[in-house]
Amino acid sequence: MMKYACFFIAALLVGCAGPGTKVERIDAVSEVDKDYKRVMVFAVTEKEHNRSMIEAELVAELNAHNFKASPFPVSNSDIPWGDPTRLQQLVAEDARNGAYDGVMVVSLVSKQRESRYVPEQVNYQPIVTSVGPLAASTYMQTTVVPAEYEETTTYALKSTLFDTDSAKPVWQLYSSTVDPKTIDAAAKDFGAVIVKALEKTLPHVKKGP
């Protein structure tokens, strides 16, 4: 069995995390003895726009850092979503035919909604008014913010790099994104986080041309 080296270094996680995506855990196989320069990217989601944005942003970020990446070329309508075994075979076949070193698979692990009670708040602001050329008076203006419930949604994602030849995982990252404003912005930030972590923690990763 492959032995994973787990990275829980606080400084590393802070360095990898962007404004919208937080790295939770990174696992990498220390015995990796090859470079993963050519990578195919596949976002596992039946929502076509979400898949397109995640793959496009991750591919663009990889290519900007001396990798040679491409998205999984099969359209959503031709993917056998109901047959995981066939889907896995389809991805593996395409990776081998394209001579990729590995396949980066991104999948949603969980989507959690949380509601938090925020009690009523009373804010005081000093107001100064003039009562003459040499005098002024000050009074406190009170503003009451009513109690409310704040809802947040957290998306937990798993990104796994599989070796094309062995079909075994060699690197894995768990991340979380809280209340993304748009899928486009979230995908861009996610791509930057993944590539930074990949360069820092995957053994023998090729950083040059």
Secondary structure as UniProt FT lines:
FT   STRAND          4..7
FT   HELIX           10..16
FT   STRAND          21..29
FT   TURN            30..31
FT   STRAND          38..44
FT   HELIX           48..63
FT   TURN            64..66
FT   STRAND          68..71
FT   HELIX           76..78
FT   TURN            81..82
FT   HELIX           84..97
FT   TURN            98..99
FT   STRAND          102..118
FT   STRAND          121..132
FT   TURN            133..134
FT   STRAND          135..145
FT   STRAND          148..163
FT   TURN            164..166
FT   STRAND          169..178
FT   HELIX           183..201
FT   TURN            203..204
//
